């Protein structure tokens, strides 16, 4: 669906992902990331939306939010304009003409849990940090005390001119909003964090799903049309889950040829693992994996 067609969507909860087809850079340095954090807050002031979680990656943005399709579409265009203004001011190229986004409806509580975990897994998949260690998004506030280590200045202690310089906006900034020269704006000031803690009330419930919910990660990536990649350690974790379900908890070396063929099909079909990675994990040659995936008896 083209971005403009989202205007007709009803009020609801959605996962917004900016244009992944563009391989350029949005956030070229820490100053732009910090501004991105401030911009997320401005969106909640300027538009009738709620933000529940977000993550700023170098070349794209994910936001889990609620609102009407019309309001979210207008919000996106405002966000692009503000980003382009800041990029121009700092001497960087603007986002391309026609830069768009994808908006996926979140239809139930379980899907919302998966979408929130997907956002927080994003930086882990890119090997950027440990859980909770990425500063540019709501991972900072998900069972995390990281923000308490920084000093924050409340908006009420800043002049109007200073606030306009920081935000690039003349919007009235709430007096209790907290700013930091490195991190920009404290996400706690504007994110509706209660929903996250309702779904993940303890650190264990959050970290367990973050580390082990491979199926949800695949499902969300498919909905967004994004690439999927698993490390060798994650493939081992996937197999451990599958082994308990299909192979009585046995190790790969104890599987017979038919069971390895079944496993190869599951890894390719349900987890989109590439043939070389499947072959390496099963300790068989790549041409055999291709034969398995093309065989009618296994594809049925």
HELIX and SHEET records of a PDB file:
HELIX    1   1 UNK A    3  UNK A    8  5                                   6    
HELIX    2   2 UNK A   30  UNK A   46  1                                  17    
HELIX    3   3 UNK A   69  UNK A   89  1                                  21    
HELIX    4   4 UNK A  109  UNK A  125  1                                  17    
HELIX    5   5 UNK A  138  UNK A  141  5                                   4    
HELIX    6   6 UNK A  146  UNK A  149  5                                   4    
HELIX    7   7 UNK A  155  UNK A  157  5                                   3    
HELIX    8   8 UNK A  160  UNK A  167  1                                   8    
HELIX    9   9 UNK A  187  UNK A  189  5                                   3    
HELIX   10  10 UNK A  194  UNK A  199  1                                   6    
HELIX   11  11 UNK A  203  UNK A  212  1                                  10    
HELIX   12  12 UNK A  214  UNK A  224  1                                  11    
HELIX   13  13 UNK A  232  UNK A  246  1                                  15    
HELIX   14  14 UNK A  252  UNK A  254  5                                   3    
HELIX   15  15 UNK A  257  UNK A  269  1                                  13    
HELIX   16  16 UNK A  275  UNK A  282  1                                   8    
HELIX   17  17 UNK A  286  UNK A  294  1                                   9    
HELIX   18  18 UNK A  296  UNK A  299  1                                   4    
SHEET    1   A 4 UNK A  50  UNK A  56  0                                        
SHEET    2   A 4 UNK A  61  UNK A  67 -1                                        
SHEET    3   A 4 UNK A  12  UNK A  18 -1                                        
SHEET    4   A 4 UNK A 101  UNK A 105 -1                                        
SHEET    1   B 3 UNK A 153  UNK A 154  0                                        
SHEET    2   B 3 UNK A 178  UNK A 180 -1                                        
SHEET    3   B 3 UNK A 184  UNK A 185 -1                                        
END                                                                             
